[in-house]
Amino acid sequence: MGTFKNTYTCVSGVTVVTQKPPVMSKTRGETASMDCNLGTVTNSVARWYKQIPGGVPQFVLYFYHSSSSPTYGSGFSSPKFTSTHQSQSDYRLIINNVEEGDSAHVFHMIQSSLLDT
């Protein structure tokens, strides 16, 4: 059973970002999903990072609400990792078929536009 510690960070000092749940436990083979609400920020890119304790953050993916699919970091791909959006400010990271190696801190960052990548 892996425990996902879900924390967040935000590039904007005036934006309140809500990410849920703060901690989750999943058994091997299950699906883990984490929601991020960007608050009053719209028309922004949602970026997700994974950090194993003691390691450096790894870029997982970014997703823009008008895109048809996420853009992935090195070593991350669909269908293991994906993202959806419910609105311009509500995003979800989905990790399918979780394994022990997926246990990590996962955090979200707001990016003001695609030009900031």
N, C-alpha and C positions, 0 to 999 in steps of 0.2 A: 504494500500500500504506500503510495507516495503522498506527501503533503505539499500542497502548493501554497506558498506564502505570497500573497498578492498585495503589493504595495504600489504606490504611484509617485510620479514626479511630473512637474508641469513646467514648461518653458516660459509661461506668462506669470508675472508676479501679481497680476490683478484678477486672475481667473481661478475660480474654485472648481476643481475637478473631483468628481466622485467616481470611485471604482469599487465594485462589489463582486464577490464577497471578499473580506479582508484575508481570510484563510479558508482553504478547503482541503478535504481529504478525499482521495479517489482511489479505487482499487484498479489494478491492471486491467486494461481493456475498456474501461469506462471513458466517457467524454467529459472534459472539464471546460466550462465556459465562464468567462469573466466579462462583466459589463463595465463600460466607462461612459460617464455622462460629462460632456464638456461644458455644461452650464450654459452661459450666455454666448459662448463661442460657437459660431456657425461658419460654414465654408472653410473648415480646417481639415488637416490631415491627421489621422490617428496613427501613431507609431507605437509599436509594442516591443519591449525588450525583455530578455530572460537573463537572470543572473544567478548562477550557482554560488552559494555562500563561499567566500574566499576567492571567487573568480571575477573576471571583468564582465561587464554587461555585453550581451550579444544582441544585435539587431535581429528581430524575428520578422517583422513585416510592417508595411504601412498601407493604409487604406483610405481612400478619399471617397466620399459618398457618391460622386458621379462616375466613379470607376466601375468597370465590370468585374474586376477581381483585384486582390491585393498584390502588392509588389513585395517579394521576399528577399530577406538577407541570405547570405551564404550559409548553406547547410540546412535551411528551412524551406519547406515546400508543402503544397497541397497534396493529398488530402489530410496529412497529419496536422497541419496548422492552417487555419483559415479565419476570415473575419467577415462579419456582416454589419449592417447598420440599420437602425430602425428610423432614424431621422438624421438631419445634418449635425446633430450634437450627441447622438446615442450610438455607440459602437460596441461590438462584442468580439472578443477573441475566443476562438474555439480550438481546443487541442483534442484531437480524436485518438482513440486507442492508447490511452496513457500508459506509460511505462515508468519503471523506477527512476530512470535517468531524466525524466521530465520534472522531477521535484526541483523547484527553484523559486526564487523571487521573480515575479513577473510584474513589470511596471509599464505604465503608459505615459506617453509624452504627447503634448499638443504641438503641432507645427502650423504656423499661420497660413502657409500656402505650399503648393508643390515646388515652388522655386527655392524653398529652404532645404531641399534634400541634400 
